Amino acid sequence: MIRRLLWLGAGIGIGVMVVRFVSKKLSPTGLATTAGETIGAAAGSVRGLFDDIAEATADREYEIRSAFAEGLALDTPDLPWAHGVGERFGKFKQQLEGE
């Protein structure tokens, strides 16, 4: 009889804990909290992505501007009309600075 009362008490205790947990998670406040956390995490991920893109863009722009200022071509173009553009710009820049 005492074992049955012990198991009955354990079952009631576990049942109360489960009902409290479920009622917190499935209540409007609990659902709103969960949704807010999920949206906040997604927004943080998107923000991080945009920050990474902005940083990479700034780095590449710096490389391009530095090469342009020095009159260098970044990549060897495969276009026949574009060969030597960086060299011609460098000569033009020297002429302007010499004046």
N, C-alpha and C positions, 0 to 999 in steps of 0.2 A: 504494500500500500504506500509506503514512504517512497519507494522508487517511482511509482506512478506519479506521485505528487511532485517529485523532483523533475521528472521528464515533462510534466505539465507546466511547471514553472519555467523550465528552460525553453519550451516551445512558445510560451506566452512572451518571454523576454525577447526571443529572436523575432517573433512576429511583430512586437512593438518597434523594434529597431528597424525592421524592413519597412514597415508602414511609415515611420518617420522619414527614412531616407527617400523613399519613393515620393512621399508627399512634398518634400523639399525640392526634389528634382523636377517633378511634374507640375508644380504650382506655377502660376503665371510669373511670379517673381523668379523662381528657379529657372524657368525656361528663358526669361529675359536675360538673366545673368549669363547663362550658358551661351545664348546667341550673341550677347555683347562681347564675351570673351573670344568667341570664334571670329567674329567680325573684326575685333581689335587685332587679333593675331594675323588675319589675312591682310589687313591694312598695313601692319608693320612689315610684312613680307613684301608687299607691293612697294612700299616706301623704300625699303632696302634695295629692291631691284632698280628703282629709279635713281637712287643715290649712286649705285654702281655704274649705271649707264652714264650719268652725268660726269662721274669721275673719269671714266674711260674716254668720253668725248673730250673732256678738257685736256687729258693727256695727249690724245691724238691731235687736237687743235694746236697744242703747244709744239709738237713735233713738226707739224705742217708749217706753222708760222716761223719757227727757227730755220727750217730748211729754206723757206721762201726768202727770209732775210739774208741768208748766206748765199743765195743764188744757186742752191743745190736742188736736184730732182730727187724726190723720195724714192720713187720706183722707176725703173727703166720702162718707159712706155713702149708698147708694141705698135703704136701708130706712127707711120713714116713722117707725117707732118709735124709731130710733136718732138722729134729728136732734136736735142740741143737747146730746148726752150730754157732750161735752167741756166745753161752756160751763157746764152744770149742775154738773159735777164741780169746775170752777174756782171757782164760787160757794160750793159746799160746803166746799172747801178753805180759802177765805178766811174762812168762818164759823168753821171749826175753829181757824184760826190767830189769829183775833180773840178767842177766848175765853180 
